[in-house]
Amino acid sequence: MSVDTQFETVIGLEVHAQLLTESKAFAPVSNRFGSAPNTNVTPLCLGHPGTLPVPNENLIRYAVKLGLATDCRIRSRSIFARKNYFYPDMPKGYQISQFETPICYDGYLDIDLEDGSTKRIGITRIHMEEDAGKSIHDQDPHNTLLDLNRAGTPLLEIVSEPDIRSPKEAGAYMRKIWQIVRYLGVSDGNMEEGSLRCDANVSIRPAGQKELSTRTEIKNLNSFRNVERALAYEVERQKELVLSGGSVIQQTLLWDPAEMRTRQMRSKEEAHDYRYFPEPDIPPVVVTDEMLEQIRQEIPELPEARRRRYISEFGLTGYDATVLTEDRPLADFFESILDHGATAKPAANLIITEIRRIMNEKGIGITEFPVSPDRLAGLIALRDGDKISSSAMQTLLDAMVDAGPESNTTAEDLARERNLLQVSDTGFLEPIVEEVLRNNPEEVQRYLGGKQGLIGFFIGQIMKKSQGKANPGMVRELVQKKIREFE
């Protein structure tokens, strides 16, 4: 039995999503990222005695929205708890979180596997909490600096069941969470800024064993690549340790991306180490049936449902539908082009090939794309009607991008200005076709003798004489028709 089949990997993820609320979880102060250090703080954030937390209503609503989107059950009555620990980035000496009664529980997500199948990952709970501040270790050679702007930022923690069996599955699950929170508009999912990060619990067990083995936890993984790399390293480390006669120690680890290895952070805490107890200053959170139904109505069409619809309704390939629905603004932009009369497949091709190319070159998102959907629909209509060639379409798109969002020039006007409109008028094309065929009698006879590839030569000559204006499809038809007259 190989090492790969000798052990089974068991992974559970705790994903933390910072929320896009205007103010913090329990304090009326800005939740904006990027402010000067220690400016978005209040006495509550600083842990001053006598301050009282007041829950942000959107923290509760966003939690319910994400719970519904992940098929969780929603608790009608849940409570906040104090998670006690002493660390410089949490001045109060405790974090307001939820423990015994999370607001969302018993849900799931379906992830797509590399072989094209899907797998269901259970979600144990989604609970509300506040973030800690940020410790900065690289700006002063002698001291750790503290920025408490992040202290009190509203978070949702999404805790999976230990259903994940490989680092690749973990990456797929993280990407699905990232996609859903962005579709819902509850988080921007910006992993570089820490808006979405995760802790990973990982263990290995002998193949066929039901009981879970001792696990380690890797903290604060902040990219899909780091999730997969850290887990792959830790799985192999545990296998080598067990095979050499050692045993896995329960501990908390950090991932070192420079060294590509995990490092010990501290021994692993258990729930009793945090001395959880109900938060005495916040009443129970009550979710009424009316509130639940109202939030349910706010949930947009989610990416998987949208992907299936694009395949069934528009006839797109699975690949095209997946690319278009990965990001909600991109899917909205695509549908807006369709709303202006474009057909689905050409619109999908334009976005996936040309528009995404331009976005990458300019480092912009689709919401910043300088050509409006209605003008793009006009460009697609020109190509669909064989009024321009595919190369002319690319030239026109680049010109429309360069003109910027203020330009109102239509694609057709631009094509006419640049002499890019194709001619499909047989009265214009027939004399040119006949002239080219008369001037090349040897090639005509070789074609008639079976050298069918020579049609490309004739089309090229005709395109040259028409100064590129001729419709190549029409030219091909005319050549095939006229050349028979020379038999």
Buried (B, 14 or more C-beta within 10 A) or exposed (E): EEEEEEBBBBBBBBBBBBBBBEBBBBBEBBBEBEEEBBEBBBEBBBBEEEBEBEBBEBBBBBBBBBBBBBBBEBBBEBBBBBBBEEEEBBBBEBBBBBBEBBBBBBBBBEBBEEEEEEBEBBBBBBBBBBBBBBEBEEEEEEEEBBBBBBBBBBBBBBBBBBBBBBBBBBBBBBBBBBBBBBBBBBBBBBBEEBBBBBBBBBBBBEEEEEEEBBBBBBBBBBBBEBBBBBBBBBBEBBBEBBEEEEEBEBBBBBBEEEEEBBEEBEEBEEEEEBEBEBBEEBEEBEBEEEBBEEBEEEBBEBBBEBBEBBBEEBEBEEEBBBBBBBBBBBBEBBBBBBEBEBBBBBBBBBBBEBBBEBBEEEEEEBEEBBBBBBBBBBBBBBBBEEBBBEEBBBBBBEBBBEBEEEBEEBBBEBBEEEEBBBBBEEEEBEEBBBEBBEEBEEBBEBBBEEEEEBBEBBBEBBBEBBEBBBBBEBBBBBBEEBBEEEE
